[in-house]
Structures are given as C-alpha cells and as structure tokens.
Amino acid sequence: MAKTIVVKQVGSPIRRPQDQRATLIGLGLNKMNRTRELEDTPSVRGMINKIPHLVEIIEEKG
C-alpha cells in the first residue's frame, strides 16, 4: 500500500491569488475544515508547500 497523508484546509481562499485557489482545488479542498486523504508524492508535497498557510497535515499513514 502506498503512503498517504491526511490534509485539512484551515485557511480561507478569500482574497488569495488565483494560483493559490487553484492549488486548493487541485488538492480537492474548497471549504474550511474539509479533509482529504492523498497519496504522498513529490507533486502533492509541492502543492502543500506552496500554500502552508491554508492547509495543515493532520496525519501521515503507511
């Protein structure tokens, strides 16, 4: 089984640049306090590192 991480949106995309909003949507997040379980890949980690003020990593599995 592949490694996964659970990501939670903690910040609002209101008054944020369009590329940060698009990154949230790319991660499958669009509303406050929503969580997603994503595969732990370099591209996903890069997306999370691009918007650390809007998301937090809850849990790392695998």
PDB file of N, CA, C and O in Angstrom:
ATOM      1  N   MET A   1       0.839  -1.183   0.000  1.00  0.00           N
ATOM      2  CA  MET A   1       0.000   0.000   0.000  1.00  0.00           C
ATOM      3  C   MET A   1       0.880   1.240   0.000  1.00  0.00           C
ATOM      4  O   MET A   1       1.909   1.284   0.673  1.00  0.00           O
ATOM      5  N   ALA A   2       0.472   2.235  -0.750  1.00  0.00           N
ATOM      6  CA  ALA A   2       1.247   3.462  -0.865  1.00  0.00           C
ATOM      7  C   ALA A   2       1.085   4.333   0.382  1.00  0.00           C
ATOM      8  O   ALA A   2       0.077   4.253   1.084  1.00  0.00           O
ATOM      9  N   LYS A   3       2.084   5.156   0.640  1.00  0.00           N
ATOM     10  CA  LYS A   3       1.995   6.091   1.752  1.00  0.00           C
ATOM     11  C   LYS A   3       0.942   7.145   1.436  1.00  0.00           C
ATOM     12  O   LYS A   3       0.826   7.601   0.299  1.00  0.00           O
ATOM     13  N   THR A   4       0.187   7.522   2.444  1.00  0.00           N
ATOM     14  CA  THR A   4      -0.806   8.567   2.266  1.00  0.00           C
ATOM     15  C   THR A   4      -0.671   9.593   3.380  1.00  0.00           C
ATOM     16  O   THR A   4      -0.100   9.321   4.436  1.00  0.00           O
ATOM     17  N   ILE A   5      -1.210  10.779   3.117  1.00  0.00           N
ATOM     18  CA  ILE A   5      -1.244  11.834   4.122  1.00  0.00           C
ATOM     19  C   ILE A   5      -2.659  12.390   4.165  1.00  0.00           C
ATOM     20  O   ILE A   5      -3.359  12.410   3.153  1.00  0.00           O
ATOM     21  N   VAL A   6      -3.071  12.836   5.334  1.00  0.00           N
ATOM     22  CA  VAL A   6      -4.379  13.459   5.503  1.00  0.00           C
ATOM     23  C   VAL A   6      -4.139  14.956   5.648  1.00  0.00           C
ATOM     24  O   VAL A   6      -3.415  15.404   6.537  1.00  0.00           O
ATOM     25  N   VAL A   7      -4.762  15.721   4.752  1.00  0.00           N
ATOM     26  CA  VAL A   7      -4.575  17.165   4.705  1.00  0.00           C
ATOM     27  C   VAL A   7      -5.894  17.845   5.048  1.00  0.00           C
ATOM     28  O   VAL A   7      -6.954  17.426   4.584  1.00  0.00           O
ATOM     29  N   LYS A   8      -5.824  18.896   5.863  1.00  0.00           N
ATOM     30  CA  LYS A   8      -7.019  19.641   6.268  1.00  0.00           C
ATOM     31  C   LYS A   8      -6.858  21.094   5.870  1.00  0.00           C
ATOM     32  O   LYS A   8      -5.795  21.682   6.068  1.00  0.00           O
ATOM     33  N   GLN A   9      -7.910  21.677   5.309  1.00  0.00           N
ATOM     34  CA  GLN A   9      -7.890  23.097   4.967  1.00  0.00           C
ATOM     35  C   GLN A   9      -8.202  23.905   6.217  1.00  0.00           C
ATOM     36  O   GLN A   9      -9.240  23.702   6.846  1.00  0.00           O
ATOM     37  N   VAL A  10      -7.311  24.819   6.580  1.00  0.00           N
ATOM     38  CA  VAL A  10      -7.506  25.629   7.781  1.00  0.00           C
ATOM     39  C   VAL A  10      -7.616  27.116   7.463  1.00  0.00           C
ATOM     40  O   VAL A  10      -7.941  27.907   8.348  1.00  0.00           O
ATOM     41  N   GLY A  11      -7.353  27.511   6.222  1.00  0.00           N
ATOM     42  CA  GLY A  11      -7.433  28.915   5.844  1.00  0.00           C
ATOM     43  C   GLY A  11      -8.400  29.119   4.703  1.00  0.00           C
ATOM     44  O   GLY A  11      -8.667  28.205   3.924  1.00  0.00           O
ATOM     45  N   SER A  12      -8.928  30.338   4.611  1.00  0.00           N
ATOM     46  CA  SER A  12      -9.894  30.675   3.574  1.00  0.00           C
ATOM     47  C   SER A  12      -9.188  31.154   2.306  1.00  0.00           C
ATOM     48  O   SER A  12      -8.187  31.866   2.390  1.00  0.00           O
ATOM     49  N   PRO A  13      -9.696  30.772   1.132  1.00  0.00           N
ATOM     50  CA  PRO A  13      -9.105  31.251  -0.119  1.00  0.00           C
ATOM     51  C   PRO A  13      -9.564  32.661  -0.498  1.00  0.00           C
ATOM     52  O   PRO A  13      -9.154  33.185  -1.534  1.00  0.00           O
ATOM     53  N   ILE A  14     -10.402  33.274   0.324  1.00  0.00           N
ATOM     54  CA  ILE A  14     -10.867  34.634   0.032  1.00  0.00           C
ATOM     55  C   ILE A  14      -9.677  35.593   0.093  1.00  0.00           C
ATOM     56  O   ILE A  14      -8.872  35.525   1.022  1.00  0.00           O
ATOM     57  N   ARG A  15      -9.568  36.467  -0.876  1.00  0.00           N
ATOM     58  CA  ARG A  15      -8.504  37.465  -1.004  1.00  0.00           C
ATOM     59  C   ARG A  15      -7.130  36.822  -1.161  1.00  0.00           C
ATOM     60  O   ARG A  15      -6.125  37.380  -0.721  1.00  0.00           O
ATOM     61  N   ARG A  16      -7.088  35.663  -1.780  1.00  0.00           N
ATOM     62  CA  ARG A  16      -5.829  34.993  -2.100  1.00  0.00           C
ATOM     63  C   ARG A  16      -5.647  35.013  -3.613  1.00  0.00           C
ATOM     64  O   ARG A  16      -6.628  35.093  -4.352  1.00  0.00           O
ATOM     65  N   PRO A  17      -4.404  34.942  -4.081  1.00  0.00           N
ATOM     66  CA  PRO A  17      -4.167  34.900  -5.532  1.00  0.00           C
ATOM     67  C   PRO A  17      -4.824  33.681  -6.180  1.00  0.00           C
ATOM     68  O   PRO A  17      -5.061  32.662  -5.531  1.00  0.00           O
ATOM     69  N   GLN A  18      -5.106  33.812  -7.459  1.00  0.00           N
ATOM     70  CA  GLN A  18      -5.802  32.756  -8.191  1.00  0.00           C
ATOM     71  C   GLN A  18      -5.017  31.446  -8.200  1.00  0.00           C
ATOM     72  O   GLN A  18      -5.617  30.373  -8.160  1.00  0.00           O
ATOM     73  N   ASP A  19      -3.691  31.515  -8.253  1.00  0.00           N
ATOM     74  CA  ASP A  19      -2.915  30.269  -8.273  1.00  0.00           C
ATOM     75  C   ASP A  19      -3.023  29.515  -6.953  1.00  0.00           C
ATOM     76  O   ASP A  19      -2.960  28.286  -6.947  1.00  0.00           O
ATOM     77  N   GLN A  20      -3.185  30.227  -5.824  1.00  0.00           N
ATOM     78  CA  GLN A  20      -3.368  29.547  -4.537  1.00  0.00           C
ATOM     79  C   GLN A  20      -4.746  28.893  -4.469  1.00  0.00           C
ATOM     80  O   GLN A  20      -4.886  27.796  -3.929  1.00  0.00           O
ATOM     81  N   ARG A  21      -5.762  29.557  -5.013  1.00  0.00           N
ATOM     82  CA  ARG A  21      -7.098  28.947  -5.074  1.00  0.00           C
ATOM     83  C   ARG A  21      -7.063  27.692  -5.933  1.00  0.00           C
ATOM     84  O   ARG A  21      -7.647  26.670  -5.572  1.00  0.00           O
ATOM     85  N   ALA A  22      -6.379  27.769  -7.069  1.00  0.00           N
ATOM     86  CA  ALA A  22      -6.297  26.627  -7.977  1.00  0.00           C
ATOM     87  C   ALA A  22      -5.553  25.463  -7.318  1.00  0.00           C
ATOM     88  O   ALA A  22      -5.892  24.303  -7.549  1.00  0.00           O
ATOM     89  N   THR A  23      -4.545  25.765  -6.504  1.00  0.00           N
ATOM     90  CA  THR A  23      -3.817  24.714  -5.794  1.00  0.00           C
ATOM     91  C   THR A  23      -4.726  24.016  -4.795  1.00  0.00           C
ATOM     92  O   THR A  23      -4.684  22.792  -4.672  1.00  0.00           O
ATOM     93  N   LEU A  24      -5.554  24.784  -4.074  1.00  0.00           N
ATOM     94  CA  LEU A  24      -6.511  24.175  -3.141  1.00  0.00           C
ATOM     95  C   LEU A  24      -7.461  23.238  -3.882  1.00  0.00           C
ATOM     96  O   LEU A  24      -7.711  22.120  -3.432  1.00  0.00           O
ATOM     97  N   ILE A  25      -7.985  23.692  -5.009  1.00  0.00           N
ATOM     98  CA  ILE A  25      -8.916  22.865  -5.784  1.00  0.00           C
ATOM     99  C   ILE A  25      -8.201  21.625  -6.315  1.00  0.00           C
ATOM    100  O   ILE A  25      -8.788  20.545  -6.375  1.00  0.00           O
ATOM    101  N   GLY A  26      -6.940  21.780  -6.700  1.00  0.00           N
ATOM    102  CA  GLY A  26      -6.151  20.644  -7.168  1.00  0.00           C
ATOM    103  C   GLY A  26      -5.946  19.591  -6.089  1.00  0.00           C
ATOM    104  O   GLY A  26      -5.839  18.400  -6.381  1.00  0.00           O
ATOM    105  N   LEU A  27      -5.894  20.039  -4.848  1.00  0.00           N
ATOM    106  CA  LEU A  27      -5.776  19.101  -3.725  1.00  0.00           C
ATOM    107  C   LEU A  27      -7.133  18.520  -3.332  1.00  0.00           C
ATOM    108  O   LEU A  27      -7.199  17.625  -2.489  1.00  0.00           O
ATOM    109  N   GLY A  28      -8.207  19.013  -3.926  1.00  0.00           N
ATOM    110  CA  GLY A  28      -9.547  18.519  -3.603  1.00  0.00           C
ATOM    111  C   GLY A  28     -10.170  19.228  -2.424  1.00  0.00           C
ATOM    112  O   GLY A  28     -11.110  18.715  -1.818  1.00  0.00           O
ATOM    113  N   LEU A  29      -9.658  20.408  -2.087  1.00  0.00           N
ATOM    114  CA  LEU A  29     -10.179  21.176  -0.965  1.00  0.00           C
ATOM    115  C   LEU A  29     -10.822  22.455  -1.498  1.00  0.00           C
ATOM    116  O   LEU A  29     -10.308  23.063  -2.437  1.00  0.00           O
ATOM    117  N   ASN A  30     -11.943  22.864  -0.903  1.00  0.00           N
ATOM    118  CA  ASN A  30     -12.539  24.133  -1.308  1.00  0.00           C
ATOM    119  C   ASN A  30     -13.384  24.762  -0.209  1.00  0.00           C
ATOM    120  O   ASN A  30     -13.904  25.862  -0.392  1.00  0.00           O
ATOM    121  N   LYS A  31     -13.532  24.092   0.923  1.00  0.00           N
ATOM    122  CA  LYS A  31     -14.288  24.647   2.038  1.00  0.00           C
ATOM    123  C   LYS A  31     -13.492  24.445   3.320  1.00  0.00           C
ATOM    124  O   LYS A  31     -12.713  23.501   3.450  1.00  0.00           O
ATOM    125  N   MET A  32     -13.708  25.352   4.255  1.00  0.00           N
ATOM    126  CA  MET A  32     -12.970  25.315   5.517  1.00  0.00           C
ATOM    127  C   MET A  32     -13.185  23.986   6.253  1.00  0.00           C
ATOM    128  O   MET A  32     -14.274  23.413   6.233  1.00  0.00           O
ATOM    129  N   ASN A  33     -12.135  23.524   6.889  1.00  0.00           N
ATOM    130  CA  ASN A  33     -12.130  22.315   7.724  1.00  0.00           C
ATOM    131  C   ASN A  33     -12.414  21.024   6.963  1.00  0.00           C
ATOM    132  O   ASN A  33     -12.705  19.999   7.580  1.00  0.00           O
ATOM    133  N   ARG A  34     -12.336  21.055   5.668  1.00  0.00           N
ATOM    134  CA  ARG A  34     -12.510  19.836   4.873  1.00  0.00           C
ATOM    135  C   ARG A  34     -11.191  19.075   4.851  1.00  0.00           C
ATOM    136  O   ARG A  34     -10.122  19.682   4.781  1.00  0.00           O
ATOM    137  N   THR A  35     -11.261  17.758   4.909  1.00  0.00           N
ATOM    138  CA  THR A  35     -10.053  16.941   4.893  1.00  0.00           C
ATOM    139  C   THR A  35     -10.059  16.036   3.667  1.00  0.00           C
ATOM    140  O   THR A  35     -11.110  15.679   3.135  1.00  0.00           O
ATOM    141  N   ARG A  36      -8.851  15.676   3.236  1.00  0.00           N
ATOM    142  CA  ARG A  36      -8.668  14.748   2.125  1.00  0.00           C
ATOM    143  C   ARG A  36      -7.504  13.837   2.445  1.00  0.00           C
ATOM    144  O   ARG A  36      -6.512  14.263   3.036  1.00  0.00           O
ATOM    145  N   GLU A  37      -7.628  12.587   2.053  1.00  0.00           N
ATOM    146  CA  GLU A  37      -6.530  11.642   2.159  1.00  0.00           C
ATOM    147  C   GLU A  37      -5.903  11.521   0.781  1.00  0.00           C
ATOM    148  O   GLU A  37      -6.550  11.077  -0.167  1.00  0.00           O
ATOM    149  N   LEU A  38      -4.641  11.918   0.672  1.00  0.00           N
ATOM    150  CA  LEU A  38      -3.957  11.975  -0.613  1.00  0.00           C
ATOM    151  C   LEU A  38      -2.725  11.080  -0.596  1.00  0.00           C
ATOM    152  O   LEU A  38      -2.145  10.821   0.458  1.00  0.00           O
ATOM    153  N   GLU A  39      -2.338  10.615  -1.773  1.00  0.00           N
ATOM    154  CA  GLU A  39      -1.121   9.833  -1.900  1.00  0.00           C
ATOM    155  C   GLU A  39       0.079  10.737  -1.665  1.00  0.00           C
ATOM    156  O   GLU A  39       0.106  11.868  -2.149  1.00  0.00           O
ATOM    157  N   ASP A  40       1.062  10.254  -0.934  1.00  0.00           N
ATOM    158  CA  ASP A  40       2.233  11.051  -0.587  1.00  0.00           C
ATOM    159  C   ASP A  40       3.245  11.000  -1.730  1.00  0.00           C
ATOM    160  O   ASP A  40       4.112  10.127  -1.767  1.00  0.00           O
ATOM    161  N   THR A  41       3.121  11.950  -2.664  1.00  0.00           N
ATOM    162  CA  THR A  41       4.030  12.041  -3.799  1.00  0.00           C
ATOM    163  C   THR A  41       4.731  13.396  -3.766  1.00  0.00           C
ATOM    164  O   THR A  41       4.268  14.308  -3.081  1.00  0.00           O
ATOM    165  N   PRO A  42       5.826  13.542  -4.485  1.00  0.00           N
ATOM    166  CA  PRO A  42       6.508  14.838  -4.517  1.00  0.00           C
ATOM    167  C   PRO A  42       5.625  15.968  -5.053  1.00  0.00           C
ATOM    168  O   PRO A  42       5.744  17.107  -4.601  1.00  0.00           O
ATOM    169  N   SER A  43       4.750  15.671  -6.000  1.00  0.00           N
ATOM    170  CA  SER A  43       3.890  16.727  -6.544  1.00  0.00           C
ATOM    171  C   SER A  43       2.872  17.198  -5.512  1.00  0.00           C
ATOM    172  O   SER A  43       2.596  18.394  -5.418  1.00  0.00           O
ATOM    173  N   VAL A  44       2.311  16.275  -4.739  1.00  0.00           N
ATOM    174  CA  VAL A  44       1.365  16.650  -3.689  1.00  0.00           C
ATOM    175  C   VAL A  44       2.090  17.432  -2.594  1.00  0.00           C
ATOM    176  O   VAL A  44       1.572  18.433  -2.100  1.00  0.00           O
ATOM    177  N   ARG A  45       3.278  16.983  -2.217  1.00  0.00           N
ATOM    178  CA  ARG A  45       4.059  17.711  -1.207  1.00  0.00           C
ATOM    179  C   ARG A  45       4.381  19.125  -1.683  1.00  0.00           C
ATOM    180  O   ARG A  45       4.356  20.067  -0.891  1.00  0.00           O
ATOM    181  N   GLY A  46       4.684  19.279  -2.974  1.00  0.00           N
ATOM    182  CA  GLY A  46       4.970  20.601  -3.525  1.00  0.00           C
ATOM    183  C   GLY A  46       3.757  21.513  -3.462  1.00  0.00           C
ATOM    184  O   GLY A  46       3.880  22.703  -3.173  1.00  0.00           O
ATOM    185  N   MET A  47       2.580  20.948  -3.735  1.00  0.00           N
ATOM    186  CA  MET A  47       1.345  21.739  -3.658  1.00  0.00           C
ATOM    187  C   MET A  47       1.089  22.180  -2.217  1.00  0.00           C
ATOM    188  O   MET A  47       0.676  23.314  -1.974  1.00  0.00           O
ATOM    189  N   ILE A  48       1.334  21.284  -1.269  1.00  0.00           N
ATOM    190  CA  ILE A  48       1.140  21.626   0.144  1.00  0.00           C
ATOM    191  C   ILE A  48       2.149  22.695   0.573  1.00  0.00           C
ATOM    192  O   ILE A  48       1.800  23.609   1.320  1.00  0.00           O
ATOM    193  N   ASN A  49       3.386  22.587   0.111  1.00  0.00           N
ATOM    194  CA  ASN A  49       4.404  23.571   0.464  1.00  0.00           C
ATOM    195  C   ASN A  49       4.133  24.933  -0.158  1.00  0.00           C
ATOM    196  O   ASN A  49       4.621  25.949   0.337  1.00  0.00           O
ATOM    197  N   LYS A  50       3.364  24.963  -1.231  1.00  0.00           N
ATOM    198  CA  LYS A  50       3.030  26.230  -1.882  1.00  0.00           C
ATOM    199  C   LYS A  50       2.007  27.024  -1.073  1.00  0.00           C
ATOM    200  O   LYS A  50       1.986  28.253  -1.140  1.00  0.00           O
ATOM    201  N   ILE A  51       1.156  26.333  -0.307  1.00  0.00           N
ATOM    202  CA  ILE A  51       0.105  27.017   0.465  1.00  0.00           C
ATOM    203  C   ILE A  51       0.093  26.543   1.918  1.00  0.00           C
ATOM    204  O   ILE A  51      -0.946  26.093   2.402  1.00  0.00           O
ATOM    205  N   PRO A  52       1.224  26.631   2.627  1.00  0.00           N
ATOM    206  CA  PRO A  52       1.254  26.125   4.011  1.00  0.00           C
ATOM    207  C   PRO A  52       0.376  26.926   4.966  1.00  0.00           C
ATOM    208  O   PRO A  52       0.009  26.429   6.031  1.00  0.00           O
ATOM    209  N   HIS A  53       0.035  28.161   4.596  1.00  0.00           N
ATOM    210  CA  HIS A  53      -0.813  28.997   5.442  1.00  0.00           C
ATOM    211  C   HIS A  53      -2.289  28.655   5.303  1.00  0.00           C
ATOM    212  O   HIS A  53      -3.111  29.142   6.079  1.00  0.00           O
ATOM    213  N   LEU A  54      -2.640  27.819   4.319  1.00  0.00           N
ATOM    214  CA  LEU A  54      -4.044  27.451   4.102  1.00  0.00           C
ATOM    215  C   LEU A  54      -4.344  26.004   4.480  1.00  0.00           C
ATOM    216  O   LEU A  54      -5.508  25.659   4.684  1.00  0.00           O
ATOM    217  N   VAL A  55      -3.334  25.157   4.576  1.00  0.00           N
ATOM    218  CA  VAL A  55      -3.560  23.735   4.881  1.00  0.00           C
ATOM    219  C   VAL A  55      -2.613  23.272   5.971  1.00  0.00           C
ATOM    220  O   VAL A  55      -1.588  23.902   6.231  1.00  0.00           O
ATOM    221  N   GLU A  56      -2.970  22.156   6.609  1.00  0.00           N
ATOM    222  CA  GLU A  56      -2.066  21.515   7.554  1.00  0.00           C
ATOM    223  C   GLU A  56      -2.175  20.006   7.369  1.00  0.00           C
ATOM    224  O   GLU A  56      -3.228  19.474   7.015  1.00  0.00           O
ATOM    225  N   ILE A  57      -1.060  19.339   7.619  1.00  0.00           N
ATOM    226  CA  ILE A  57      -1.026  17.886   7.524  1.00  0.00           C
ATOM    227  C   ILE A  57      -1.450  17.331   8.868  1.00  0.00           C
ATOM    228  O   ILE A  57      -0.811  17.579   9.890  1.00  0.00           O
ATOM    229  N   ILE A  58      -2.545  16.573   8.852  1.00  0.00           N
ATOM    230  CA  ILE A  58      -3.111  16.010  10.080  1.00  0.00           C
ATOM    231  C   ILE A  58      -2.391  14.721  10.456  1.00  0.00           C
ATOM    232  O   ILE A  58      -2.055  14.503  11.620  1.00  0.00           O
ATOM    233  N   GLU A  59      -2.158  13.866   9.456  1.00  0.00           N
ATOM    234  CA  GLU A  59      -1.668  12.519   9.745  1.00  0.00           C
ATOM    235  C   GLU A  59      -0.908  11.978   8.544  1.00  0.00           C
ATOM    236  O   GLU A  59      -1.263  12.259   7.399  1.00  0.00           O
ATOM    237  N   GLU A  60       0.130  11.208   8.805  1.00  0.00           N
ATOM    238  CA  GLU A  60       0.874  10.518   7.763  1.00  0.00           C
ATOM    239  C   GLU A  60       0.717   9.027   7.991  1.00  0.00           C
ATOM    240  O   GLU A  60       1.055   8.522   9.061  1.00  0.00           O
ATOM    241  N   LYS A  61       0.205   8.319   6.991  1.00  0.00           N
ATOM    242  CA  LYS A  61      -0.051   6.882   7.110  1.00  0.00           C
ATOM    243  C   LYS A  61       0.883   6.107   6.201  1.00  0.00           C
ATOM    244  O   LYS A  61       1.386   6.633   5.209  1.00  0.00           O
ATOM    245  N   GLY A  62       1.104   4.867   6.548  1.00  0.00           N
ATOM    246  CA  GLY A  62       1.795   3.965   5.658  1.00  0.00           C
ATOM    247  C   GLY A  62       3.221   3.831   5.939  1.00  0.00           C
ATOM    248  O   GLY A  62       3.919   3.089   5.248  1.00  0.00           O
TER     249      GLY A  62
END
